[in-house]
Amino acid sequence: MTSQLVSTNRRLRINQYQRGQRVGKGKHGEVYLCHDDNIRQEVAVKVVRRSNPRDKIKLLRKSHQQQAWPPPLSSTEQSIRKEIAIMKRCRHPHHVRLLEVIDDPHQEKIYLAMEYLSGGPVQWTNKEQQPILTVFQTRRIIRDVISGLEYLHHQGIIHRDIKPANLLWTEDRSVIKIIDFGVSHLDPKLDRRKRQEKDLPEVLALFPESDLLKRTGTPSFLAPEVVWVPDYATDFTPTTSSDTLTPGALPHNVPTTDKSRIPTTRPPITPAIDLWSLGVTFYCLLFGRTPFNVPESAHDNIHHSEYMLYHQICIQDWEADETMGADKLTTGGRHPPDRNSEGYVIISLLNGLLHKDPRDRMKLAEFKCHPWTLQDIADPDKWLRNTAFEPPETQRSRWTRTVKQVFRGLIPCSK
Ligand SMILES: Nc1ncnc2c1ncn2[C@@H]1O[C@H](COP(=O)(O)OP(=O)(O)OP(=O)(O)O)[C@@H](O)[C@H]1O
């Protein structure tokens, strides 16, 4: 699609889009609120430069070495092409919808017109790092994300950057939509629809399997198998003060996860990484902070503090406050004694999602069918049927089993 860029009175117009204020800025580009004159509606337009100066130097070096034609894409362009390929596949109530791509080879910028989500990102903490959402609101947000993730995973897409900032509200704040597919991965082996589009080989070339081993995403939300610190077992040497941290060492009072629950070799990267990030997001909404944090003293050195964080993600257990949500419901702490309490159920869910070994981590279908997730839905069976991608009987039998286990006091965490 070609573009016509007109600048009048400091107002910019790109084809039918009249540019308004900037509503967001990310690593890859800026997002503007625009007025679409054709449909007479507000839309969000993400503007991305094909390459930044660093990309250009890298590209020059690469094309000189390989003398390749066509010349290789810059990493920014590669990333935006991936985002477009994924967004084109997403048509779901819990995903932002891509309306149009303006990709004119004569222009330095690529434009992505999307539906405008005016409710903004999920706000979850205040200045005192206290939660601002109730447990009821948290459940509704998490349920929407489960549904959106299920759709992605069904198509072989791993989002890889689930976090509150990438969950946006619609205008009336009734629906959550997942945004930002800049680091998402498409794996044809996981695609249960087995699509056969004409441009599939071209699209798949954008997603080499080796990409999965890269530490992309947001550090605090990354799963242990993504940040994998191979030497965690031999490296763990307690120190005497929580302020004197050297690489490879954690303060002696940090609770470590039961060693038998930590994998000894790096597990494969699968859609389970999104379940971990969903678990971290769930924790954030409940407690107003992330589950793994490095002490202030380590912040001076960015590499050191990132290493510390990854180390913690791999081996450290998380803590639970005595209350959760803005409504301050009792949790019962990290190990709630009362099996019939909501605190026990929620901590069990977090246990399942934040399992260090992805093979034992809670499955998305199990979380979706869990009685806590379905609570407050008038007709859970109908909801499961309407949102199902697999035969409803499978879902129903899972649900029935889960309910039975709950009645026996066995909240399942992994299967
Ligand atoms: N459809 C939309 N409607 C409203 N606001 C949006 C929309 N899409 C993005 N934004 C806002 O713009 C910000 C940046 O968008 P986005 O995350 O897609 O950019 P990015 O460059 O990929 O960011 P990141 O650095 O997180 O990878 C978002 O955090 C959000 O606040």
The ligand as a Gaussian input file, in Angstrom:
#p B3LYP/6-31G(d) Opt

LIG

0 1
 N       -4.349000      -0.010000      19.862000
 C       -3.915000       0.831000      20.800000
 N       -4.775000       1.704000      21.385000
 C       -4.337000       2.555000      22.349000
 N       -3.059000       2.633000      22.788000
 C       -2.158000       1.793000      22.232000
 C       -2.537000       0.852000      21.228000
 N       -1.440000       0.147000      20.888000
 C       -0.428000       0.610000      21.637000
 N       -0.845000       1.600000      22.455000
 C       -0.020000       2.341000      23.435000
 O        1.297000       2.528000      22.885000
 C        2.287000       1.908000      23.709000
 C        3.385000       1.316000      22.838000
 O        2.829000       0.343000      21.968000
 P        3.515000      -1.063000      21.688000
 O        3.699000      -1.777000      22.991000
 O        2.779000      -1.787000      20.626000
 O        4.914000      -0.557000      21.125000
 P        6.300000      -1.296000      21.142000
 O        7.282000      -0.425000      20.432000
 O        6.135000      -2.677000      20.578000
 O        6.585000      -1.356000      22.689000
 P        7.596000      -2.258000      23.522000
 O        8.758000      -1.365000      23.807000
 O        6.797000      -2.592000      24.780000
 O        7.929000      -3.463000      22.712000
 C        1.526000       0.873000      24.520000
 O        2.136000       0.646000      25.753000
 C        0.152000       1.510000      24.688000
 O        0.119000       2.355000      25.813000

